[in-house]
Amino acid sequence: MDKIKPMKNIFLLLLLGLSIGLNAQDDCIPIPNGNFQEWSGNDDPVNWLTTNMGDKYGTPNVGYDMRNVFKTPGKIGNGVRIKNASVLELLKKEKPQEFARLPASIKEQLRKISFSGSLFTCQGNCESATLSENEVFMRKNMFFPLEKAPGALCGYYKANLKEGDKLWIFPYLAIENDMPAGGVMPGETASVITKSVSEWTPFRIPLRLFPDRTPVKALIQMQMVGSGFPVTPPYGMSAIELAQRFPSTDGSEVFIDELCFCGEADVIDEDDPILDGINMGGGVSTGGDAGNDQNNDSDSSEKIYMATTGSDANTGTKQSPFATIHKAITVAQGKRLQGKRVTIVVGDGMYRQEANINGTGGSGLPPLRIEAENKHQAIFIGSEPISENPNWQNQVESLYMSTTANLHPDQKPVFNPNNYSNPMETMVPALVVNGTQLKHQQGGDLRNTANAYMYTPQQFFVNPGSSNLSNAAIEVSVRENAIAFTNGGNVTVHGLRLKGYPQASIPQLTAQQLPGLEGVQAEECLFE
């Protein structure tokens, strides 16, 4: 018995040590499976959506299996490993004939562009959520409830980063209607991991809360990004769009464990100038009621109107609206430079036009809001009727193949092998048949999928449903965007409907890639 007592004491000490390790963060606010102890039958972490692709991972139509998120030994128990998968090896395995025809210079470019790993919080059936409509996916699955408002996101990491790659961690805090309640503020560098370390290293990402907003839920995204991604990313959803532009390198990897919210909430003072460069969504006035006939007389805000019946020679009031979004934004930018918030109200109707704006002043400018007068009734169209003969060949019932991939001399996007290599970031031409925009499908069998198509650099494969392509009205995208800003600062687009713009090659990524918009934040827009 005397020998058993020391053994029992040692066992109790071990249990005590383990207990201390599991609760090392005294003020930890739990995140669902933030310690990555639970894994599903297909080896994905429970309560997280991964970028693992293929039949096993809930994206059965991509035509191949690709994995870049793995279970790994963690700081305590299990952890998660995010490792960029090789696009070059994928092409070699899945498309050997095309791979063999690639010149050595293209292969070298592909070696430097990986299938970048990404991980999102996701509650419920994440695989089904991936294949559901974007609004359902975003609103019902990505958020998880908060016990109380946090002051930081804490955890541990190890990293083996190549050629300037980084891991970007994006915690988003929201109120009940999904509008932002706070998060990582502009100028903060802690949300971007840049250093390779071989031992588990703690990190702490400070979070701040907007005045008069108490977060009740949160979401977290972790994404591998390339060297061009800034170490001080912009606030909010515009950073997600920015991350898509910087694919990371083949083989870079990061290990994460023991995620939790921590610390006491830090509320921003309402007079803090940091709020000037942040869009706070529906809880902040950006120019008053869109139904007011006159420009707001306030010294700090104005309205500009545009309509299908307008003219760019007009003055931009509701009685004398502009005709183009380019004119409206140009005038709005002048007012912003004078220190005024501006709202552009877009009347009902169809607009086949675009605005590419290289802004001046950037984050120092007051907010610009571009909103539909009636939600989804202002429709921007990025396509035009095809002008090249596709010589449609009817392969089998309801399945057509073109003999060319260029259906219009101005077709967008222009094929670039660097952009086509990563399916998570690839945009393809939109195809509209008899007024219906078809959904792009990344691989798989089209025969049983109506109103869908696949694009390759050589041809289109189309299942137009009940339509006959030989006499159908067909349009293809010829404009990259309806609204594109560079250095625009705080620009929000609300309630527009966008149709016929280049699409995400994987349809589930439409909400991230915002076809028809660039350099702006989108609220309640409808992307077809």
Buried (B, 14 or more C-beta within 10 A) or exposed (E): EEEEEEEEEEEEEEEEEEEEEBEBBEBBBEBBBBBBBEBEEEBBBBBBBBBBBBBBBBBBBBBBBBBBBBBBEBBBBBBBBBBBBBBBBBBBEBBEEEBEEBEEEBBEBBBBBBBBBBBBBBBEEBBEBBBBEBEEBBEEBBBBEBEEBBBBBBBBBBBBBBEBBBBBBBBBBBBEEBBBBBBBBBEBEBBBBBEBBEEBBEBBBBBBBBEEBBBBBBBBBBBBBBBEBBEEBBBBBBBBBBBBEBBBBBBBBBBBBBBBBBBEBBBBEEEEEBBBBBBBBBEBBBBBEBEEEEBBEEEEBBBBBBBBEBEBEBEBBBEEBBBBBBBBBBBBBEBBBEEBBBBBBBBEEEBBBBBBBEBBEBBBBBBBBBBBBEBBBBBBBBBBEBEBEBEBEEEEEBBBBBEEBBBBEEBBBEBEBEBBBBBBBBBBBBBBBBEBBBBBBBBBEBEEBBBBBBBEEEBBBBBBBEBEBEEBEBBBBBBBBBBBBEEBBBBBBBBBBBBBBBBBBBBBBBBBBBBBBBBBBBBBBBBB
